Amino acid sequence: MKEYLIKLNDELDSELELRARQKGVSKEQYLEHVAKLFLTYPHSIDREGMKKGYEEMGAINLSFADIGDCNGKTEHKTRLNIFRRPKSGGWK
């Protein structure tokens, strides 16, 4: 087994200590566990997938904006109570 020396600032050390204590393990054991998880299941960002998702949500948001203006002034908007602000007496 290899040993490594790492340096952490006080803030990171406090966070490490807290998380290790919550798991009931030593800081060394916690770091070993984190390293195994990180190296076994590396996180990568699917930028194209995120771009597509934002574009799809943008289209949905624009369609919601077209349906209601939060005042319920037009006929098709008054049927959608979720887009109206409550009157001074609350929802009626």
Residue, then its C-alpha position, 0 to 999 in steps of 0.5 A: m500500500k502506498e502512503y501520501l502526504i497531503k496538506l489541507n487548510d484549516e477550513l478543509d481540515s475541519e470539514l474533513e474532521l466533521r464528515a469523518r466523525q459523522k461516518g464514524v471513521s478516522k480522517e485517513q479512512y474517510l480520505e481513502h474512501v473518497a479517493k476510491l469513489f472518485l477514482t472508481y467513478p470519475h465525474s465528467i460533465d456532458r456539455e452537449g447534454m447540458k446544452k440540449g437540456y438548457e435549450e429544451m427548458g428554454a423553449i418550455n419557459l418561453s411557452f409558459a411565458d406566452i401562456g400567462d403574464c401573471n396578471g390573468k388579463t386575457e381570456h385564455k389566461t384567466r382559466l389558468n389560475i396558476f398564472r394569476r396573482p392573488k387579489s388583496g383578500g387572497w386566492k378566491 
